[in-house]
Amino acid sequence: MPYTQKENTIVSKQTIVALVPGRFKENIRVALRSYDLEEIRFRVNRPPELVYRNDAYFMGAETLSTNDAEFIMNQLSQHSLYAFEEELRNGFLTLAGGHRVGLGGETIVENGMVKTLKHVRSFNVRITRQMNGVAGRYLTDLFHGQWRNTLIVGPPQSGKTTLLRDIARTASYGQQAKQMTPIPPRKVAIADERSEIAAAFEGVPQHDLGPRTDVLDRCPKAEGMMMLVRAMSPDLLIVDEIGSERDKSALREAMNAGVSVICSAHGRTVEDMEDRALLRTSSGRPLFDRLLLLDGNKRGKLIIPKKVSV
């Protein structure tokens, strides 16, 4: 049975509080009541830090001990670190309810590649909340008979992933409201390499992405996009944080197969994207129909790339 938003909120709070050493639990419960809470950070020899949308402060003077860090790891891994070796290699774990816990510690490297982490001593619990309707102001520009190929650009925590999530949900359900652009339901596929869009837990998305959405979780983006195009025949492909030439090549292949693509990338300006060669093909033609720039306050500016000088 899929999660409802109410159930998701309840599960989310329980899974976070369960991680916390006993003497910090009550303060964390209180902090979780705030909708502005974005992160909870635990670091050995430092007090827990609460990061809000516009502020951050340490939670008292009592610090986290090494034993506390081991308690958190045991809660995260359910006392079986071996079973979570792949997640440790990627540096994060996803909780039921969709929250992601970033990890810092000592890496174990084999053949030049990170194999796993040990002595984990810092944790970043990133609070995830689904925000339905945030894509509404852009839908007229992004949908015109079919979804326009779009690149969403912004700095960290500017709302890129939240926007992608809401676009996926809208495309999957469709939209027939009279006051907005009619959008028929479409098949949606999400290549979710870092489990951020769907926040899948054991393969099940923890966010409402609509009834026609398929997710490929924790698969490298380029390979994931091609697997989804071949296996799931999507109308719309969504992917987060593109950047490599392989990503760009996979995007072109998907577009050439008739699949609309909406994706995101880290950056602040059009020039950032031009410098990284993300806006154009090798012949200089625009790769995307639309470029949406988000700022740190989650405001967006829509640009048609063909009007951008090179």
C-alpha positions as CSV (number, residue, x, y, z in Angstrom):
1,M,0.0,0.0,0.0
2,P,1.5,3.4,-0.9
3,Y,2.2,6.0,1.7
4,T,-0.3,8.8,2.2
5,Q,1.3,12.1,3.1
6,K,-0.1,11.9,6.7
7,E,1.3,8.4,7.1
8,N,4.6,9.5,5.6
9,T,4.9,12.3,8.2
10,I,4.3,10.0,11.1
11,V,6.7,7.3,9.8
12,S,9.3,10.0,9.1
13,K,9.3,11.3,12.7
14,Q,9.5,7.9,14.2
15,T,12.4,6.8,12.0
16,I,14.4,10.0,12.9
17,V,13.7,9.9,16.6
18,A,14.7,6.2,16.7
19,L,18.2,7.2,15.6
20,V,18.8,9.6,18.4
21,P,20.6,8.7,21.7
22,G,18.2,8.9,24.6
23,R,19.2,12.2,26.2
24,F,18.7,14.1,22.9
25,K,15.4,12.5,21.9
26,E,12.9,15.0,23.4
27,N,14.6,18.0,22.0
28,I,14.7,16.4,18.6
29,R,11.0,15.6,18.8
30,V,10.3,19.2,19.6
31,A,12.5,20.4,16.7
32,L,10.7,18.1,14.2
33,R,7.5,20.0,14.8
34,S,8.9,22.9,12.9
35,Y,8.2,22.9,9.1
36,D,11.3,25.1,8.6
37,L,13.7,22.4,9.9
38,E,15.9,21.2,7.0
39,E,18.7,19.3,8.6
40,I,19.8,17.7,11.9
41,R,23.6,17.3,12.2
42,F,25.4,15.1,14.6
43,R,29.2,15.3,15.0
44,V,31.4,13.7,17.6
45,N,32.6,16.1,20.2
46,R,30.1,18.7,19.1
47,P,26.5,19.4,20.2
48,P,23.8,18.4,17.7
49,E,23.1,21.2,15.2
50,L,19.6,22.1,14.0
51,V,19.6,23.8,10.6
52,Y,16.4,25.7,9.7
53,R,15.5,27.4,6.4
54,N,17.0,30.8,7.5
55,D,18.9,29.9,10.7
56,A,21.0,27.3,12.5
57,Y,22.0,26.8,16.1
58,F,23.5,24.1,18.3
59,M,21.2,22.3,20.6
60,G,22.6,23.1,24.1
61,A,26.1,22.4,25.2
62,E,26.1,18.6,25.6
63,T,28.2,16.9,23.0
64,L,28.0,13.7,21.0
65,S,30.3,11.0,22.1
66,T,31.9,8.2,20.1
67,N,29.5,5.7,21.8
68,D,26.6,8.0,20.6
69,A,27.9,7.8,17.0
70,E,28.1,4.0,17.2
71,F,24.5,3.9,18.6
72,I,23.3,6.0,15.6
73,M,25.2,3.7,13.1
74,N,23.7,0.6,14.8
75,Q,20.2,2.1,14.5
76,L,20.8,3.1,10.9
77,S,22.2,-0.3,9.9
78,Q,20.0,-2.4,12.2
79,H,23.3,-3.8,13.7
80,S,24.4,-5.2,10.3
81,L,26.9,-2.9,8.6
82,Y,27.8,-5.6,6.1
83,A,24.2,-5.6,4.7
84,F,24.6,-1.8,4.1
85,E,28.0,-1.8,2.5
86,E,26.8,-0.4,-0.8
87,E,25.0,2.5,1.0
88,L,28.1,3.2,3.0
89,R,30.2,3.3,-0.1
90,N,27.8,6.0,-1.5
91,G,28.1,7.9,1.8
92,F,24.4,8.0,2.7
93,L,21.4,5.9,3.9
94,T,17.7,6.4,3.1
95,L,15.2,6.0,5.9
96,A,11.6,4.8,5.7
97,G,9.7,8.0,5.1
98,G,12.3,9.3,2.6
99,H,14.8,11.2,4.8
100,R,18.4,10.8,3.8
101,V,21.3,10.5,6.3
102,G,24.7,11.7,4.9
103,L,27.7,10.1,6.6
104,G,31.3,11.3,7.3
105,G,34.1,9.2,8.6
106,E,37.1,7.2,7.4
107,T,37.0,5.7,3.9
108,I,38.3,2.3,2.9
109,V,39.8,2.4,-0.6
110,E,40.5,-0.5,-2.9
111,N,42.0,-0.1,-6.4
112,G,41.5,3.6,-6.2
113,M,37.7,3.3,-5.5
114,V,35.9,3.9,-2.2
115,K,34.7,0.5,-0.9
116,T,33.0,1.5,2.3
117,L,33.2,3.8,5.4
118,K,34.3,3.0,8.9
119,H,34.6,5.1,12.1
120,V,31.6,7.1,11.0
121,R,31.7,10.2,13.2
122,S,29.3,12.7,11.6
123,F,25.7,12.4,10.3
124,N,23.5,14.8,8.4
125,V,19.8,13.9,8.6
126,R,18.3,15.8,5.7
127,I,14.6,16.4,6.3
128,T,12.5,15.7,3.2
129,R,9.0,17.1,2.7
130,Q,6.8,16.8,-0.4
131,M,5.5,20.1,-1.6
132,N,2.6,19.6,-4.0
133,G,1.8,22.4,-6.4
134,V,5.2,24.1,-6.6
135,A,5.4,23.3,-10.3
136,G,2.1,25.1,-11.1
137,R,3.6,28.4,-12.0
138,Y,5.8,26.9,-14.7
139,L,3.5,24.3,-16.2
140,T,2.2,26.5,-19.0
141,D,5.8,27.0,-20.2
142,L,6.9,23.4,-19.7
143,F,4.0,21.7,-21.2
144,H,2.7,22.4,-24.7
145,G,1.0,19.2,-26.1
146,Q,4.0,17.4,-24.7
147,W,6.6,18.1,-22.1
148,R,9.4,20.4,-23.3
149,N,12.9,19.3,-22.7
150,T,14.0,21.3,-19.7
151,L,17.1,21.9,-17.6
152,I,16.5,23.2,-14.1
153,V,19.6,25.0,-12.7
154,G,20.2,26.2,-9.2
155,P,22.6,26.1,-6.2
156,P,22.2,23.5,-3.4
157,Q,18.9,23.7,-1.5
158,S,17.3,26.0,-4.1
159,G,14.4,23.6,-4.7
160,K,15.5,21.7,-7.8
161,T,14.6,18.2,-6.5
162,T,11.4,19.4,-5.0
163,L,10.3,20.9,-8.3
164,L,11.3,17.7,-10.2
165,R,9.3,15.6,-7.8
166,D,6.2,17.8,-8.3
167,I,6.6,17.8,-12.1
168,A,6.7,14.0,-12.0
169,R,3.6,13.8,-9.8
170,T,1.7,16.2,-12.1
171,A,2.7,14.5,-15.3
172,S,1.8,11.1,-13.9
173,Y,-1.7,12.1,-12.6
174,G,-2.4,14.7,-15.3
175,Q,-4.2,17.9,-14.6
176,Q,-7.6,18.9,-15.7
177,A,-8.3,22.0,-13.6
178,K,-10.1,24.6,-15.6
179,Q,-8.0,27.5,-14.3
180,M,-4.7,25.8,-15.4
181,T,-3.3,24.2,-18.5
182,P,-5.0,20.8,-19.2
183,I,-2.3,18.1,-19.0
184,P,-3.2,14.5,-19.9
185,P,-1.6,11.8,-17.7
186,R,1.7,10.4,-19.1
187,K,4.0,7.5,-18.3
188,V,6.9,8.9,-16.2
189,A,10.3,7.3,-15.5
190,I,12.8,8.6,-12.9
191,A,16.5,7.7,-12.9
192,D,17.2,8.4,-9.2
193,E,20.9,7.7,-8.7
194,R,21.1,9.2,-5.2
195,S,17.5,8.3,-4.0
196,E,16.6,12.0,-3.7
197,I,13.6,12.4,-6.0
198,A,11.6,9.4,-5.0
199,A,13.4,8.7,-1.7
200,A,12.9,5.0,-2.3
201,F,13.1,2.7,0.7
202,E,13.6,-1.0,-0.3
203,G,12.6,0.0,-3.8
204,V,9.3,1.7,-2.8
205,P,9.1,5.5,-3.4
206,Q,8.3,7.3,-0.2
207,H,6.8,10.3,-2.0
208,D,3.6,10.4,-4.0
209,L,4.9,10.4,-7.6
210,G,1.6,9.5,-9.2
211,P,0.2,6.2,-10.4
212,R,2.1,6.0,-13.7
213,T,5.6,6.6,-12.5
214,D,8.4,4.0,-12.5
215,V,11.7,4.5,-10.6
216,L,15.1,3.1,-11.1
217,D,16.9,3.7,-7.8
218,R,20.6,4.0,-7.1
219,C,21.6,3.3,-10.6
220,P,24.3,5.5,-12.3
221,K,22.3,8.2,-14.3
222,A,23.6,7.5,-17.8
223,E,23.0,3.7,-17.6
224,G,19.7,4.3,-15.7
225,M,18.3,6.6,-18.4
226,M,19.0,4.1,-21.2
227,M,17.6,1.2,-19.1
228,L,14.4,3.1,-18.5
229,V,14.0,4.2,-22.1
230,R,14.4,0.6,-23.3
231,A,12.4,-1.2,-20.6
232,M,9.7,1.2,-19.5
233,S,8.8,3.2,-22.7
234,P,8.3,6.5,-20.8
235,D,6.8,9.6,-22.2
236,L,8.7,11.7,-19.7
237,L,12.1,11.0,-18.2
238,I,13.2,12.8,-15.1
239,V,16.8,12.8,-13.7
240,D,18.6,14.9,-11.0
241,E,22.0,16.5,-11.1
242,I,23.4,15.8,-14.5
243,G,26.9,16.9,-15.3
244,S,29.1,14.4,-17.2
245,E,29.5,13.9,-20.9
246,R,28.0,10.4,-20.5
247,D,24.9,12.0,-18.9
248,K,24.6,14.4,-21.8
249,S,25.0,11.6,-24.3
250,A,22.3,9.6,-22.6
251,L,20.0,12.6,-22.6
252,R,20.5,13.1,-26.4
253,E,19.7,9.4,-27.0
254,A,16.5,9.6,-24.9
255,M,15.4,12.7,-26.8
256,N,16.2,11.1,-30.1
257,A,14.0,8.2,-29.1
258,G,11.1,10.7,-28.7
259,V,11.2,10.8,-24.9
260,S,10.8,14.2,-23.2
261,V,13.4,14.9,-20.6
262,I,13.4,17.2,-17.6
263,C,16.5,17.3,-15.5
264,S,18.5,19.4,-13.1
265,A,22.1,20.6,-12.6
266,H,24.0,22.5,-10.0
267,G,24.8,26.1,-11.0
268,R,23.8,29.7,-10.7
269,T,24.0,31.2,-14.1
270,V,23.5,30.5,-17.8
271,E,27.3,31.0,-18.2
272,D,27.9,28.1,-15.7
273,M,26.0,25.8,-18.0
274,E,27.6,27.1,-21.1
275,D,31.1,26.6,-19.5
276,R,30.1,23.0,-18.7
277,A,28.7,22.5,-22.2
278,L,25.4,21.4,-20.9
279,L,23.2,23.6,-23.0
280,R,24.2,22.7,-26.5
281,T,25.0,19.8,-28.8
282,S,28.4,19.5,-30.5
283,S,26.9,21.4,-33.5
284,G,25.9,24.3,-31.3
285,R,22.2,23.6,-31.4
286,P,20.3,24.0,-28.1
287,L,20.0,20.7,-26.3
288,F,17.0,21.9,-24.2
289,D,13.8,23.8,-25.1
290,R,13.7,25.6,-21.7
291,L,16.2,26.6,-19.1
292,L,14.8,27.3,-15.6
293,L,17.1,29.2,-13.2
294,L,16.3,28.9,-9.5
295,D,17.9,31.2,-7.0
296,G,18.6,30.6,-3.3
297,N,15.1,31.8,-2.4
298,K,13.5,29.1,-4.7
299,R,12.4,31.7,-7.3
300,G,12.6,30.8,-10.9
301,K,13.5,32.6,-14.1
302,L,12.6,30.9,-17.4
303,I,14.9,31.2,-20.4
304,I,14.7,29.9,-24.0
305,P,18.2,28.7,-24.6
306,K,18.2,29.5,-28.3
307,K,18.1,33.2,-27.4
308,V,21.3,32.8,-25.3
309,S,24.4,33.9,-27.1
310,V,27.4,31.6,-27.4
